[in-house]
Amino acid sequence: MDRIALVTGAAGGLGRAVAAGLAADGWRLIVVSRDAARLAAAFGDRHLQIEADCSTVAGVRQIFERAAAAGLLPTALAHCVGNIRLGSVHRMSEADFDDCLRANLVSAFHTLGGFIGALREARSPGSAVLVSSAAAQIGTPNHEAVAAAKAGVEGLVRGAAASHAAAGIRVNGVAPGIMDTPATSAILGSAAGRDAAARQYPLPGIGSAEELAQLMGWLLSEHAARVTGQVWAMDAGFTRIRPLVK
Ligand SMILES: NC(=O)c1ccc[n+]([C@@H]2O[C@H](COP(=O)([O-])OP(=O)(O)OC[C@H]3O[C@@H](n4cnc5c(N)ncnc54)[C@H](OP(=O)(O)O)[C@@H]3O)[C@@H](O)[C@H]2O)c1
């Protein structure tokens, strides 16, 4: 039987890497973006492509209706939607903060709700992975908005994992440090910015979407059948160790 995975934010840097990894592992894919042209540019005519805004209840409903109409029930969800809004709490505009919460937390809540609702209706087990950030786990200057949103995502992981464990539905999160994707092009676009970012990490360097995609693929697979309610850091030690300062 086909294993079907839903990838949101699929035209983004992490979304593309996750889609490539899952497809290589034999999953059949449903890929989502707010812009059909971005999906076509990323995937050609491969996969079931759905244009929808998963930060709204109506958008999420559309995704599951389109999937059902195609006879597809996703049993894996990789929610790769989010943005980075940097700035100190006293300087961030109301619009930027709202945008940060909507992209990172509201989208995760509604998409996970739609996914779990479809699984429960079909009495099917399944597995979801949401994306947090190292900034939710350790105070990082100017990351107040994204830290607040991603801390919400981590609470959502644990709450939903608890509610649905008995139904065989696993919910986990990943918490990366900086990765080289379109979301970070403003920071990593210059040699100076890239060097400064790389030096923040105990294991120096910049992460890649492909590395995180491997971890997410594992969490979604049967190899992680006993793992739920966890948020796995992939941050080169940023949130757990403090090397000797020379
Ligand atoms: N890159 C990093 O350094 C880093 C670090 C920590 C955590 N993360 C997290 O990793 C995840 C993937 O990010 P990325 O680096 O791959 O960024 P990305 O390339 O910008 O992709 C993110 C995607 O999210 C979608 N999106 C953005 N705002 C949205 C909104 N309000 N409603 C619905 N969809 C929205 C966009 O999809 P469409 O425009 O195609 O709809 C976009 O392609 C995010 O959750 C991000 O917070 C990234």
The ligand as an ORCA input file, in Angstrom:
! r2SCAN-3c Opt
* xyz 0 1
  N      16.187     28.721      7.833
  C      16.500     28.757      9.115
  O      17.607     29.165      9.523
  C      15.527     28.282     10.147
  C      15.945     28.207     11.488
  C      15.045     27.768     12.444
  C      13.768     27.381     12.078
  N      13.388     27.454     10.769
  C      12.036     27.032     10.398
  O      12.097     26.110      9.328
  C      10.850     26.133      8.630
  C      11.124     26.216      7.136
  O      11.684     27.462      6.844
  P      12.649     27.699      5.592
  O      13.965     28.055      6.143
  O      12.515     26.574      4.640
  O      12.011     29.041      4.996
  P      11.378     29.349      3.558
  O      12.257     28.874      2.475
  O      11.007     30.793      3.614
  O      10.041     28.464      3.539
  C       8.964     28.704      4.400
  C       7.646     28.569      3.655
  O       6.579     28.903      4.557
  C       5.499     29.411      3.815
  N       4.894     30.533      4.547
  C       5.518     31.630      5.035
  N       4.632     32.423      5.677
  C       3.430     31.809      5.583
  C       2.129     32.135      6.044
  N       1.864     33.260      6.730
  N       1.123     31.278      5.789
  C       1.349     30.147      5.088
  N       2.571     29.793      4.620
  C       3.592     30.611      4.862
  C       6.045     29.894      2.465
  O       5.390     29.111      1.503
  P       4.579     29.708      0.245
  O       4.930     31.180      0.114
  O       5.082     28.880     -0.882
  O       3.165     29.466      0.601
  C       7.521     29.533      2.493
  O       7.957     28.907      1.318
  C      10.069     27.322      9.206
  O       9.159     26.868     10.195
  C      11.152     28.155      9.869
  O      10.653     28.951     10.936
  C      14.237     27.895      9.794
*
